[in-house]
Amino acid sequence: MPKVVDHAERRKELIEAIWDVIAQDGIDGLTLRRVANSAGCTTGRISHYFSSREELLSSALRMAHKNAAVRMMKIADSNLDAIQRLILVCYEGLPLDKRRLREWKVWIVFWAAVASSRELARENTLRYKDWQDLVARMLTECGVSPQHLESQLFELMSIVDGLGLRLTLAPTLKNREIARNLISEWVGRLD
């Protein structure tokens, strides 16, 4: 009897290997051989699931965003008060642990690649818009008026992006604590 393969799970495992390679070696280090070594498989298996290097990259970006979005939506849809939910969603968007640090390393690599790839730029724009829409919804739930929404959204997203970059480059416990405090203070001023 032939072995039953869960293709979705196999693809997810390969994407995790892509993340590992990107996080360790950057985008220039992303080769089929390195991904295969990381995944413990052959390059043929990777070629079976991904038709090009560009597809490797866009799939990895899509999965990183999806994973973060699932975690954020769980918080956003919880029964906590609006201010607390917004703070926790912002925390979820920061590299405050090993898993999120790896995601951020992947995102930073993609942001650099976006400048020279229309496909990746399009993918990044779609995913960033999802994040922006969620934060806008949450700011509205926190009582931000329509006339201030755009500027408040821009400011908060810039803070999260800047803190995320800073924490990725210097992921110390002290920096993580400072980042949490900055987010809590900023959101707390919405009251």
Backbone bond lengths (Angstrom), bond angles and torsions (degrees), N, CA, C in turn:
res aa  C-N    CA-C-N  psi(-1)  N-CA   C-N-CA  omega(-1)  CA-C   N-CA-C  phi
1 M - - - 1.457 - - 1.535 108.22 -
2 P 1.345 117.80 131.14 1.464 120.33 -179.07 1.527 111.57 -67.59
3 K 1.317 113.80 149.12 1.462 120.75 179.74 1.535 109.84 -69.18
4 V 1.334 116.24 133.51 1.460 121.26 178.10 1.527 108.00 -85.73
5 V 1.327 115.35 124.85 1.457 120.78 -177.29 1.527 109.02 -111.39
6 D 1.304 116.26 128.91 1.460 121.84 173.99 1.521 107.07 -85.37
7 H 1.329 116.10 98.00 1.470 120.74 -173.83 1.525 112.57 -64.79
8 A 1.306 117.40 -35.92 1.467 119.98 178.44 1.524 110.41 -64.66
9 E 1.330 116.32 -42.23 1.465 120.65 178.76 1.524 110.78 -67.62
10 R 1.316 116.94 -41.40 1.473 121.28 178.35 1.528 110.27 -61.55
11 R 1.319 116.63 -44.27 1.473 121.04 179.27 1.531 110.07 -62.85
12 K 1.331 116.70 -41.11 1.462 121.28 178.41 1.532 110.47 -61.66
13 E 1.323 117.01 -43.42 1.467 121.00 177.67 1.523 111.22 -60.57
14 L 1.319 116.48 -40.76 1.465 120.17 179.02 1.525 111.27 -66.88
15 I 1.324 116.63 -38.19 1.464 119.90 177.59 1.523 110.12 -65.32
16 E 1.309 117.20 -38.74 1.472 120.06 175.88 1.524 109.98 -60.22
17 A 1.325 117.36 -39.64 1.466 121.07 177.64 1.534 110.36 -65.99
18 I 1.325 116.51 -37.63 1.473 120.50 177.01 1.523 109.03 -61.55
19 W 1.337 116.91 -45.34 1.472 120.74 178.03 1.521 110.82 -57.77
20 D 1.337 115.89 -44.53 1.464 119.71 -178.83 1.525 110.87 -60.27
21 V 1.322 116.04 -44.49 1.469 119.80 -179.76 1.520 110.15 -64.86
22 I 1.332 117.68 -45.81 1.467 120.95 179.92 1.523 110.57 -62.52
23 A 1.322 117.06 -44.89 1.462 120.73 -178.90 1.527 111.58 -63.53
24 Q 1.328 116.57 -34.22 1.458 120.29 -177.46 1.525 112.64 -88.53
25 D 1.332 117.62 -42.12 1.460 121.21 -170.76 1.525 114.65 -115.54
26 G 1.337 117.26 -3.23 1.457 119.63 -177.80 1.519 111.50 75.77
27 I 1.322 114.95 -179.96 1.459 120.05 -175.87 1.525 111.83 -68.86
28 D 1.330 116.38 -31.59 1.462 119.31 179.34 1.519 111.62 -67.38
29 G 1.312 117.08 -25.51 1.456 121.31 179.38 1.511 113.85 -85.54
30 L 1.323 116.83 -1.65 1.459 120.17 -177.01 1.527 110.21 -79.10
31 T 1.307 115.06 101.64 1.460 121.65 175.74 1.522 108.12 -128.44
32 L 1.317 115.60 158.95 1.469 119.70 177.53 1.523 110.36 -58.26
33 R 1.326 116.83 -40.87 1.462 120.32 -178.17 1.527 111.02 -62.93
34 R 1.338 117.44 -44.43 1.469 119.65 -179.74 1.532 111.39 -66.25
35 V 1.324 116.39 -40.13 1.465 119.46 177.74 1.527 109.62 -64.49
36 A 1.326 116.65 -42.70 1.462 120.56 179.12 1.534 110.61 -61.42
37 N 1.328 116.92 -43.33 1.472 119.92 177.69 1.525 110.79 -61.63
38 S 1.318 116.14 -43.37 1.465 120.34 -179.92 1.528 111.48 -64.49
39 A 1.325 116.30 -38.22 1.471 121.17 -177.99 1.524 112.62 -85.32
40 G 1.337 116.56 -11.75 1.464 119.17 -178.07 1.518 112.18 69.67
41 C 1.333 116.22 40.74 1.459 120.36 -178.99 1.526 109.80 -141.74
42 T 1.309 116.33 -173.39 1.465 121.21 178.60 1.527 110.42 -92.48
43 T 1.322 115.40 160.85 1.468 119.46 175.79 1.528 110.24 -66.00
44 G 1.334 116.55 -27.44 1.467 120.58 177.64 1.515 112.28 -61.90
45 R 1.329 116.42 -38.28 1.469 119.51 178.59 1.532 110.10 -63.75
46 I 1.311 116.19 -41.61 1.468 120.20 179.96 1.525 109.53 -64.56
47 S 1.333 116.89 -44.00 1.474 120.89 179.05 1.522 111.87 -62.19
48 H 1.319 116.50 -27.52 1.466 120.66 177.63 1.537 111.31 -66.20
49 Y 1.326 116.76 -33.47 1.465 121.35 -176.37 1.528 114.02 -98.19
50 F 1.317 117.59 -23.24 1.472 121.51 -176.26 1.519 109.12 -133.66
51 S 1.331 116.72 124.33 1.461 120.95 -174.50 1.527 113.68 -81.75
52 S 1.327 117.77 -18.31 1.461 120.28 -177.08 1.527 110.45 -154.97
53 R 1.309 115.29 167.42 1.464 120.96 176.71 1.533 109.37 -63.79
54 E 1.331 115.88 -38.03 1.462 120.91 178.28 1.530 110.69 -60.82
55 E 1.334 116.55 -38.96 1.462 119.74 177.54 1.530 110.93 -68.94
56 L 1.324 117.45 -35.23 1.467 120.43 173.88 1.520 109.18 -56.72
57 L 1.321 115.69 -48.62 1.461 121.15 -176.88 1.520 112.31 -66.00
58 S 1.326 116.74 -49.53 1.469 118.71 -177.18 1.525 111.40 -66.14
59 S 1.328 117.62 -35.09 1.471 120.18 177.46 1.518 111.08 -66.60
60 A 1.320 116.51 -39.77 1.457 120.17 178.56 1.528 110.93 -65.64
61 L 1.316 116.85 -41.57 1.462 120.42 178.07 1.525 110.47 -64.01
62 R 1.316 116.45 -45.87 1.463 121.40 -179.68 1.533 111.01 -58.21
63 M 1.329 116.12 -44.15 1.469 119.76 -178.71 1.533 111.38 -68.95
64 A 1.323 117.83 -38.47 1.468 120.29 177.88 1.524 110.16 -61.50
65 H 1.323 116.12 -45.01 1.462 119.90 178.45 1.525 111.46 -66.10
66 K 1.321 116.22 -41.48 1.471 119.85 -179.24 1.526 110.77 -61.69
67 N 1.321 116.86 -45.85 1.462 120.02 -179.79 1.520 111.30 -60.43
68 A 1.327 116.31 -45.37 1.469 120.12 178.58 1.527 110.27 -64.14
69 A 1.331 116.91 -42.17 1.469 121.03 -178.93 1.521 111.74 -62.12
70 V 1.312 117.61 -41.05 1.473 120.90 179.04 1.522 110.04 -61.17
71 R 1.322 116.30 -45.30 1.469 119.67 179.53 1.529 110.66 -64.06
72 M 1.322 116.47 -42.23 1.467 120.52 -178.66 1.521 111.83 -67.27
73 M 1.317 117.21 -41.60 1.464 120.31 -179.71 1.528 111.17 -64.95
74 K 1.312 116.47 -35.37 1.473 119.84 177.15 1.530 109.63 -60.74
75 I 1.321 116.50 -41.99 1.465 120.73 177.86 1.523 110.27 -69.51
76 A 1.328 116.49 -46.99 1.464 121.59 -176.32 1.524 111.60 -60.19
77 D 1.305 116.91 -33.07 1.468 121.23 -177.81 1.533 113.17 -93.88
78 S 1.327 116.94 6.92 1.468 120.13 -179.26 1.531 110.79 -77.41
79 N 1.310 116.19 176.78 1.469 121.88 -178.56 1.526 113.79 -90.26
80 L 1.311 117.61 6.94 1.466 120.51 177.84 1.527 109.87 -66.75
81 D 1.329 116.82 161.80 1.467 118.32 177.22 1.530 109.03 -69.87
82 A 1.319 116.20 159.95 1.463 123.17 -171.56 1.531 112.65 -58.36
83 I 1.318 117.33 -42.72 1.468 120.95 -179.63 1.530 110.35 -62.58
84 Q 1.320 116.85 -47.11 1.466 120.66 -179.86 1.521 111.44 -63.33
85 R 1.331 116.91 -40.40 1.470 120.33 178.80 1.524 110.54 -62.66
86 L 1.332 117.24 -43.29 1.463 120.65 -179.79 1.531 110.59 -63.36
87 I 1.314 116.62 -43.52 1.475 120.04 178.00 1.527 109.84 -59.02
88 L 1.324 117.29 -47.84 1.461 121.01 -177.21 1.530 112.15 -66.70
89 V 1.331 117.21 -35.98 1.470 119.83 176.18 1.526 110.10 -65.16
90 C 1.322 117.04 -40.72 1.472 119.89 176.73 1.521 110.66 -64.27
91 Y 1.315 117.29 -42.23 1.468 120.43 176.12 1.534 110.08 -58.14
92 E 1.317 115.31 -41.89 1.460 119.56 -178.79 1.527 111.15 -63.15
93 G 1.329 116.50 -26.36 1.461 121.26 178.28 1.513 113.88 -84.33
94 L 1.324 117.20 4.33 1.468 121.35 -179.86 1.528 110.77 -111.81
95 P 1.319 117.00 152.54 1.471 120.34 179.05 1.531 111.64 -80.66
96 L 1.327 115.69 71.16 1.460 121.36 -175.61 1.527 113.48 -92.92
97 D 1.323 117.12 -2.14 1.461 121.12 175.28 1.524 108.23 -148.87
98 K 1.321 115.76 178.68 1.466 121.50 -175.08 1.534 112.70 -59.43
99 R 1.320 116.13 -45.04 1.467 121.30 -178.10 1.515 110.84 -62.07
100 R 1.332 116.87 -48.76 1.463 120.25 -178.18 1.529 111.61 -72.07
101 L 1.319 117.65 -27.92 1.463 120.35 175.48 1.523 109.83 -65.10
102 R 1.318 116.54 -41.68 1.475 119.95 177.18 1.526 110.29 -63.78
103 E 1.330 117.69 -40.91 1.470 120.31 177.11 1.525 110.44 -60.34
104 W 1.317 116.15 -44.07 1.454 119.31 -179.57 1.524 111.77 -63.91
105 K 1.312 117.50 -38.70 1.466 119.70 176.92 1.516 110.27 -60.66
106 V 1.316 116.36 -38.99 1.471 120.92 176.95 1.527 109.71 -65.45
107 W 1.335 117.93 -46.64 1.463 120.29 -178.79 1.525 111.76 -61.44
108 I 1.320 116.90 -41.93 1.466 119.64 -179.31 1.526 110.35 -61.92
109 V 1.302 116.94 -42.08 1.460 120.76 177.14 1.527 110.16 -61.03
110 F 1.321 116.67 -41.88 1.452 119.84 -179.90 1.521 111.62 -66.59
111 W 1.303 116.30 -40.60 1.460 118.16 179.56 1.515 110.73 -59.36
112 A 1.313 117.35 -37.68 1.463 120.94 176.95 1.533 110.40 -67.08
113 A 1.323 117.24 -39.17 1.466 121.34 -178.08 1.525 112.72 -74.61
114 V 1.323 116.68 -23.71 1.464 121.66 -177.70 1.532 111.41 -58.97
115 A 1.321 116.49 -32.11 1.463 120.61 -177.74 1.524 112.71 -61.84
116 S 1.318 117.85 -25.29 1.466 119.56 -176.23 1.530 113.93 -118.75
117 S 1.328 117.73 10.29 1.462 120.03 -178.43 1.522 110.57 -137.62
118 R 1.314 115.71 114.62 1.478 119.54 178.31 1.521 111.72 -62.62
119 E 1.344 116.14 -40.86 1.469 119.58 -178.63 1.526 110.70 -62.79
120 L 1.324 117.10 -45.82 1.452 120.03 179.40 1.523 111.33 -68.03
121 A 1.331 116.58 -36.52 1.468 120.02 177.77 1.528 110.31 -63.01
122 R 1.314 116.41 -43.16 1.469 121.21 178.67 1.535 110.26 -62.68
123 E 1.329 116.17 -44.85 1.468 121.12 179.53 1.527 110.46 -62.65
124 N 1.315 116.97 -44.73 1.454 121.39 -179.54 1.530 111.02 -63.95
125 T 1.324 117.02 -41.45 1.470 121.25 179.67 1.524 110.84 -61.51
126 L 1.323 116.60 -43.38 1.472 120.37 178.96 1.527 111.35 -61.97
127 R 1.321 116.36 -46.89 1.461 120.46 -177.55 1.526 111.78 -68.24
128 Y 1.335 116.29 -38.95 1.463 119.35 179.71 1.521 110.39 -67.30
129 K 1.336 116.71 -35.01 1.471 120.40 178.18 1.526 110.44 -64.45
130 D 1.305 118.22 -39.19 1.473 121.22 176.59 1.525 110.46 -57.52
131 W 1.320 116.20 -46.20 1.467 122.59 179.52 1.518 109.76 -63.57
132 Q 1.320 116.57 -44.54 1.466 121.72 -179.89 1.530 110.85 -62.61
133 D 1.311 117.08 -42.88 1.471 120.75 179.56 1.531 111.41 -62.84
134 L 1.329 116.92 -40.19 1.462 120.37 178.89 1.528 110.46 -64.37
135 V 1.321 117.08 -46.60 1.463 120.25 -179.37 1.529 110.38 -64.91
136 A 1.326 118.26 -38.76 1.474 121.06 177.27 1.520 110.53 -61.59
137 R 1.321 116.51 -43.97 1.474 120.56 177.83 1.520 110.47 -59.33
138 M 1.313 115.43 -43.70 1.457 119.45 -176.90 1.526 111.53 -70.36
139 L 1.324 117.45 -36.99 1.466 119.96 176.07 1.528 110.38 -62.27
140 T 1.323 116.36 -40.49 1.462 120.97 177.21 1.528 109.98 -61.90
141 E 1.328 116.73 -42.89 1.469 120.87 177.98 1.530 111.64 -64.01
142 C 1.328 116.31 -24.76 1.473 120.68 178.25 1.525 111.63 -85.58
143 G 1.335 116.91 0.70 1.452 120.56 175.43 1.517 115.94 96.78
144 V 1.326 118.41 9.58 1.463 120.05 177.09 1.525 108.18 -69.11
145 S 1.324 115.91 129.46 1.464 121.12 -176.52 1.532 110.68 -73.87
146 P 1.331 116.81 154.11 1.467 120.58 -179.80 1.538 113.44 -55.25
147 Q 1.338 117.14 -36.20 1.465 118.52 -178.17 1.531 112.64 -71.74
148 H 1.325 118.22 -18.70 1.465 121.27 179.22 1.532 112.92 -106.84
149 L 1.321 116.62 -5.88 1.464 120.62 -173.09 1.526 112.38 -59.18
150 E 1.310 117.54 -49.24 1.470 119.99 -175.65 1.527 111.59 -60.78
151 S 1.317 117.62 -45.52 1.473 119.52 -178.79 1.526 111.51 -69.90
152 Q 1.326 117.44 -39.52 1.461 120.32 178.11 1.531 111.01 -65.58
153 L 1.318 115.77 -40.69 1.463 121.00 177.77 1.527 110.38 -61.91
154 F 1.324 116.09 -47.52 1.461 120.72 -179.47 1.529 110.39 -60.53
155 E 1.321 115.93 -43.83 1.462 120.00 -179.00 1.526 111.65 -64.25
156 L 1.330 117.26 -48.03 1.462 120.17 -178.19 1.523 111.33 -64.99
157 M 1.317 117.60 -43.36 1.462 120.24 -179.99 1.525 110.54 -65.00
158 S 1.321 117.22 -36.45 1.467 120.66 176.84 1.521 110.97 -65.76
159 I 1.316 116.52 -38.83 1.468 120.40 177.60 1.527 110.16 -64.06
160 V 1.325 116.88 -47.28 1.470 120.00 -179.41 1.532 110.03 -63.30
161 D 1.330 117.23 -45.15 1.468 119.86 179.00 1.528 111.12 -60.74
162 G 1.320 116.92 -45.76 1.465 120.65 -179.62 1.516 112.38 -64.65
163 L 1.332 115.99 -43.94 1.464 119.45 177.67 1.524 110.91 -64.84
164 G 1.327 116.10 -39.78 1.467 119.58 178.81 1.520 111.57 -60.71
165 L 1.308 116.30 -43.98 1.459 120.29 178.19 1.525 110.71 -63.86
166 R 1.316 116.27 -45.67 1.473 121.36 179.94 1.521 111.07 -61.07
167 L 1.332 117.22 -44.40 1.466 120.90 -179.05 1.529 112.07 -69.84
168 T 1.314 116.98 -29.83 1.460 119.63 177.33 1.521 110.32 -68.93
169 L 1.326 115.52 -39.51 1.464 119.95 -179.01 1.529 112.52 -78.57
170 A 1.331 116.67 -28.66 1.466 121.50 -179.40 1.523 109.44 -139.22
171 P 1.344 117.28 75.11 1.468 121.18 -173.16 1.531 114.50 -81.87
172 T 1.317 115.66 59.27 1.466 119.19 179.64 1.524 110.51 -88.95
173 L 1.318 115.99 158.96 1.461 120.40 177.02 1.526 110.51 -60.85
174 K 1.319 116.97 -40.42 1.462 120.84 179.72 1.530 110.75 -62.09
175 N 1.322 117.18 -44.94 1.471 120.09 179.03 1.522 111.36 -63.91
176 R 1.316 116.85 -37.36 1.471 120.00 178.18 1.522 110.38 -64.79
177 E 1.317 116.56 -41.07 1.465 120.52 177.83 1.530 110.77 -64.06
178 I 1.317 116.77 -44.01 1.467 120.78 178.17 1.522 110.12 -60.23
179 A 1.324 117.30 -44.15 1.466 121.48 -179.88 1.524 110.91 -61.21
180 R 1.319 117.16 -46.17 1.475 119.76 178.20 1.527 110.66 -58.82
181 N 1.320 116.20 -44.23 1.467 120.22 -179.92 1.522 111.84 -63.56
182 L 1.331 117.27 -41.58 1.469 120.27 179.57 1.531 111.32 -62.42
183 I 1.324 116.25 -44.07 1.468 120.38 178.53 1.530 109.83 -63.49
184 S 1.320 117.23 -48.61 1.469 120.75 -179.17 1.525 111.51 -59.58
185 E 1.328 116.89 -42.59 1.469 120.46 179.57 1.527 110.64 -65.75
186 W 1.327 117.12 -45.02 1.467 120.24 -178.01 1.533 109.58 -62.16
187 V 1.320 116.93 -51.54 1.461 120.58 -178.98 1.529 110.32 -64.74
188 G 1.314 116.96 -37.18 1.462 121.24 178.99 1.524 112.68 -60.06
189 R 1.316 117.31 -27.79 1.475 120.59 178.68 1.532 111.88 -73.06
190 L 1.318 117.29 -10.29 1.472 120.26 178.05 1.521 111.21 -71.56
191 D 1.332 117.09 -24.21 1.480 121.05 -179.26 1.502 112.67 -61.36
